[in-house]
């Protein structure tokens, strides 16, 4: 693979271009890091790590270490060239100080030291410095060890030489400012997820993570890059090809890189993740459009060539992408990001660049592997037939009124309020609990839909199959937002969809089945924050006329100690049916007292993996997952 063009080692003080100062950052931090919640907090680490990744892309860094310290601060160390320590003539200050005190001062602007750089906002070290209570920067360069300290963005002294150095690199340690952030506690799993992702996307680089608070550490290095990423995503699934197809090429002007890896599995879901300069483009963009367009073109053309498709036959894009797992990673100069969250690649030329690469290299692969090519095309033909069957089933259901909001399911006890923003629906396990819920609900805004038993496991089911399941059909009809590609959250009849199941193993299983259905066929429900889990109590503690409900073992233990065990009656609830209507209302359905857990999808890649493990066909992976996570369970009823 041709090098992207290792830049000349002329990264010095004069390459630092100053655009403007720091003051706006502390006044309006959300404009620079997106928010001041936990997402913005962790973005600080990403900004520092991105600088180290840029050094790796330029060919000068092979190892990055991130350490969450015992005091809650974070240290990021790399073995790159080190931030330039010379004096910038125009400003009269060290380049280190300029990078840390001037917004948009660095080698990424103008004719600086980097051809390609990451970072969604690109605000870098200066922004991190401005939003930190304190920050220390150390640079190892030219045989010397330098250090400078800052308090809330203000240098406490000039950059000083503190010793000798036998290597090169930069170390940044910072404490996020509690005057700025809602929380200053770093989440190991959030940091780990991003670092592991970066290791996949930048093959060969060593990335270490350590958490001194709990004595935990890991190292990530993937010499196979995104091919290993695809294999990871397909863990637990039966793959179709012998190994993932890998495409790697440079852009026409030799300044950018295109890497694509994809594999087909025997499932029915399409999983495509795009990245531009290591940024997860969750809204897609031109690189994803180019990939899909070329995939569609090549498979159709080869299907006609093999006479599997007749002259007038044409597979749809959905047909050729059924069961695909793909990573599309591009690196380019001056990426343009669009969309609501600025995570959609907008560079128009990248569509044709990716499309041409896939058309040429995937076409060659099919020519050289005719057996696999035939299997892929026949699979797509099967998908097309299933899609036609699903459309027929949907149309039939509509003709019968089974999926129309004007003909709601008979077991639904609907609410009288017509404004969806004020309405909520409880999905209840069984007719008994459903009957109790119907009696105690506030019929003005609370609807009840009882389900009979466990719904279909949709993890490996096509839409035409699920549309024949009565319980699923009842939910689709009641919700009103449609299903599959036609799902539209704006048409929902309820703002909250609440899963209310028993607090035992069967209840947990039913809840996972429901969430699997929502995730696979109505992902917008979860993405837009409409799905909740009810929290029925686990215990009822009664001493005389005093009644207390407890929702965890820890809460029960504390209350028993508080109330005293003498004369205390403890009732363990195993099912909703054990509560009368007053108890169910007061503990679980009354908005003034109840607790609800909102189901959120913080990490789509991890969510897909977990649903595959829990509901797929690999018991050994499910057993491993349970063993690794058993210690996280507070209350287990078996």
Secondary structure as UniProt FT lines:
FT   HELIX           13..15
FT   STRAND          20..21
FT   HELIX           23..27
FT   HELIX           30..33
FT   HELIX           38..57
FT   TURN            58..59
FT   STRAND          63..68
FT   TURN            70..71
FT   STRAND          74..78
FT   STRAND          87..88
FT   TURN            89..92
FT   STRAND          93..94
FT   HELIX           95..101
FT   STRAND          102..103
FT   TURN            107..108
FT   HELIX           124..130
FT   STRAND          132..141
FT   TURN            142..143
FT   STRAND          144..151
FT   TURN            152..153
FT   STRAND          154..155
FT   STRAND          160..164
FT   STRAND          169..176
FT   TURN            178..180
FT   HELIX           188..201
FT   TURN            203..204
FT   STRAND          206..211
FT   TURN            212..215
FT   STRAND          216..220
FT   TURN            223..225
FT   HELIX           226..233
FT   TURN            234..236
FT   STRAND          245..250
FT   TURN            252..253
FT   STRAND          257..265
FT   STRAND          271..276
FT   TURN            277..278
FT   STRAND          279..280
FT   TURN            282..283
FT   HELIX           286..305
FT   TURN            306..307
FT   TURN            311..312
FT   HELIX           317..321
FT   TURN            322..323
FT   STRAND          324..331
FT   STRAND          337..338
FT   TURN            339..342
FT   STRAND          344..345
FT   HELIX           349..368
FT   HELIX           370..399
FT   TURN            400..403
FT   TURN            405..406
FT   TURN            410..411
FT   STRAND          412..413
FT   HELIX           420..422
FT   STRAND          424..429
FT   HELIX           431..440
FT   TURN            443..445
FT   STRAND          446..451
FT   HELIX           458..460
FT   HELIX           463..466
FT   TURN            467..468
FT   HELIX           470..479
FT   HELIX           484..486
FT   HELIX           489..491
FT   STRAND          496..500
FT   HELIX           505..521
FT   HELIX           523..527
FT   TURN            528..529
FT   STRAND          531..534
FT   STRAND          539..543
FT   TURN            544..545
FT   STRAND          546..550
FT   HELIX           553..563
FT   TURN            566..567
FT   STRAND          569..572
FT   HELIX           576..578
FT   HELIX           581..584
FT   HELIX           585..589
FT   TURN            591..593
FT   STRAND          596..598
FT   HELIX           604..615
FT   HELIX           619..629
FT   HELIX           630..632
//
